[in-house]
Amino acid sequence: MSAAEFYTIYIDRDPDVAYDDVKKVMDLALHWYRITSRYWIVYTTGDSEKWYGRLKKFVTNSGNLFICRLDIAERQGWMSEDFWNWLRERERSREARQIS
């Protein structure tokens, strides 16, 4: 199994695409955090190409999609405590796997 990585995904879905359809695909990640209705961070073993293949059907008519690996080592920001806890938990899990 590939090592899990963080990816940032911006998806502005086509108007006829339901949020639940997108969420079902995001649920394929090990974990995800939705920052806004269009902006997600996923923790996954899949790469950007795999995620593009999964999500492109939701944006083909008039939507937008951007997927990029996210390096969380260099970070600053003002986010909810819930977000920081989520991020730190994934980070600790990732570090533990690298040690073993």
N, C-alpha and C positions, 0 to 999 in steps of 0.2 A: 504494500500500500504506500502511496506517495505521502510525503509529509504534508500536513495541513498548512495552509497559508490563508492570509486575510486578503480579500478582494473588495473593492468598492464597486458598487453597481448603481448606475443611474438609469432608470427606466421610466420613460414617459410613454405609457402604453397607448395603443390605438383606442379611440373612444368606445368601441364595441367590446373591448376586452375587460373582463371583470377582475377586480382586485384578487378575489379568491383563486382565479386561475394562475396569476403571478405568484401568489403565496404558495400554492402547491409545488411550484417549481423551486422556489426558495427553500422549501422544506427539504429538498434534496441535499442541501448543505449540512455539514455537521452541526452548525449553529448559524444563526443570523440575527442581526439587529437592524430594525427599520428606524432610520433617523427621521425621515419624512415619508410622505406617500410615494415619493419617487426615488428616494435615496436609501440604499441598503448597504450594510457591511456584512459579508458572509465569511465564515470560517469553513474552509472546504479543502478537500484533496483534489478537486477538479481545477483545471486551469481556465484562463480567459476564453480560449477557443471552445471548450466544453460548455461554459456558461453562455457564450454567444449562441451556440447551437440550440441550447435549451430555451433561450428567451427571444430570439429573433422573430419568431412567429407572432409575438405580441406587439411588434412595432412596424410591421411591413407596410402598412398603408400610410400612416402619418405620424408615427411615433419616433422616439429617439432612444438610443441605447449606448451606454458607455461602460466598459468593464476594464478595471485596472488592478493589478496586484498592489497591495497596500503594505508599505513598510511601517510598522507601528513603533519601531525603535526610536524614531525621531518624531516626537509628537508634543503638542501643546494644545490647549483649548479650554473652552468653557461648555461643558456638557452636563447632563443630569448625572447624579450619583449612580443611578441604575446603569447608565451606559458605561461609566468607568468601571463599575464592578463587573459587568459583562466582559469587557475588554481584558481586564486583569485576570479574570478566571480563565479565559482562553489562553492568555499569555503564559500563565503558570502551567497549564496543561501541556502546552507546546514545549516549554522548557523541560518539563519532567520527562517527556518522550525523548528529547535530545540527549538527556543524561543517561537514560537506560540503554 
